[in-house]
Amino acid sequence: MRTTVPRSNIDVHLKETRLFKPDRAFSKATGLDLKTYKKWLRSGKATPEKYWEAAAQELTWHKKWKKTLKWTPPHAQWFVGGKLNGAENCLDRHLPLHGNKAALVWEGEPGEVFTWTYRQLHREVEKFTALLRNTGLKPGDRVAIYMPLVMESIVAMLACARGGFTHTVIFGGFGAEALKDRINDAAAKVVVTADYGWRKGLQVKLREQVDAALKNCPTVEHVVLLERAFSGRMTDGFSESLGRGTRVSQPKHLGRATVLLWHDALAAVSETQRKNFGGIESVDAEHPLFILYTSGTTGKPKGLVHSTGGYLAGALRTAKIVFDLKLTDVYWCTADIGWITGHSYVVYGPLAAAGTVFLYEGAPTHPTPDRFWNMIARHRVSIFYTAPTAIRSFMRLGNELPKKHDLSSLRVLGSVGEPINPEAWMWYHDIIGGGRCPIVDTYWQTETGAIVISPLPGFIATKPGSATRPLPGYDVDVVDKAGKSVKNGTGGYLVIRKPWPSMARTIHGDPERFKKQYFSEFKGGVYFTGDGARRDRDGYIWCLGRVDDVLNVSGHRLGTMEVESALVSHPAVAEAAVVGRPDELKGQGIVAFVTLKASHAAQLRGNLSEKAQFESLLKGHVVKQIGALARPDEIRFTKNLPKTRSGKIMRRLLRELATNGTVQGDTTTLEDLSVIAALQKDEE
Ligand code: WTA
């Protein structure tokens, strides 16, 4: 276990003393009263199972569970024996009262807007379920979804849930290699994709990545391909300019897989088929709703498996109480569906609550830097949930841009993905929230499935930079190395002592790794988050970032080993060590120390322009292997990497070097001190 919380984070947080009292007028207007909240806190602490049972009762079940929790660490089962369906909970049950309410309001980057009511979305999902069943899929089979942020991507997710197929959404920014690895790990039978997505005025060609990936994906039998310009809902004049109806010919096969064109395949689903084959699969509470890949401390991404009943209970309850989500809200979470935030707080949580979800496909500053504020004003967004990196980059652009727009519809602001620095928090509060909107800084992880630490708006006083207190139902603690709770006013490791319903159940295909990763650091079934945290004198928690070899770049998790594997897959690279360094905008930036094979090193020696060229080539290589999010900020070539006598790379020293330019820490275990001296002098 490492203890490498960046000092700068701690310093900033220790100095923070501002306190924002909860707004009683706000809490009065929530669906929640203080008495219920206090009751929740009490029962969440004393009898968490009771608290979560009440949350699960807000879902629609076909069969009530027999046992609330079976816990044999690290294996949790919640609502054992219960049966339900994920899509029914997000769609069918809302139809009688909210069928004509907007479920999704989508805006494309070029500016087109489409709305689907719950009834319309339900119908599309039914048709797509029938289509998936027609491919021969059986409940439990995996479907990979590699899509831009369009309404169809949510149709695909919910259709999987409806048929009992387990989806694995792969972020559209990942490249072919990363895509292939995930498809193969999940052994997906179907891949759902699109010809392209829009980003900064350019088409991101997703299908081309699928073409490349599927050369080596033997399990895939069908690809469903959405043709953007022919998606069947482009009814305004604008779509004509995109070339509606002019179809380019698509391949009939990709790898071994047969290609089904979304539009044609759905049109071929008759009314009878929709009714007969678009129905609900009743699944066990523990049935895997989805697998989501995230980065860990090894090069291989982990496919975290989430349940149906427990996951939905957690996502629904937290979506409702953390955001005070009401039927009248227009709710916008800017996350992509490729991340857990997109799963829990774009799709499952808000839709299970019959919310109206706004979606935007495209870049935040395109075509003008005030695009976000412009959309909030036009769509009258009332709840806005985004990441500190985005907030910081908007802050840099100045106050004039948001001030140009009427942001008075906003009433709750959320932050997620990385620690938010107090300065950004204050800007968000004053400039975007006009000083009147509570901020919910929500701490959680892919593994937790739902928000764990967050203020409840109107109920908890907030401090800029702190996610405040654990939500009811979670037994969160900050502990020392021995697992002992630390005194208030000190720091340690962030853990969760008892199981909770939306926790990941295992790592797909690797239960041992699940145990080792999360439940071996501390005894007694205590879950280790991998984060360091400080608990202040009032018991408020300040998350300080990862203490393991996981980076957080712009709110995206990346394993140092993943980037290292990508680098060494280049034929010229002998060895690589990757570390993070604090970055004002992105939270962390990536610095790679690379040792080249002798012949290549000789070629580059002393030739600065070739070196620079090679550096950018290597960066491009990483982008190709993983995706743009993993592009190193800097590559430093070195003859040797600092290692211990047992041959372990001393990343701590490299981190210091990357951050401060020098190494002052303990180098006693270093095998060859001259390595550090050379690196400090920046010699090859
Ligand atoms: C970090 C994203 C501080 C943390 C939901 C965690 C945060 C990792 C916060 C999970 C926050 C997330 N304050 N740090 N509010 N939210 N983190 O799996 O290091 O993509 O372990 O889930 O992000 O990232 P993941």
Boltz pocket constraint, residues with backbone or C-beta under 6 A from the ligand:
constraints:
  - pocket:
      binder: B
      contacts: [[A, 294], [A, 339], [A, 340], [A, 341], [A, 415], [A, 416], [A, 417], [A, 418], [A, 419], [A, 420], [A, 441], [A, 442], [A, 443], [A, 444], [A, 445], [A, 446], [A, 447], [A, 453], [A, 467], [A, 529], [A, 530], [A, 531], [A, 543], [A, 544], [A, 545], [A, 546], [A, 552], [A, 555], [A, 556], [A, 557]]
      max_distance: 6.0
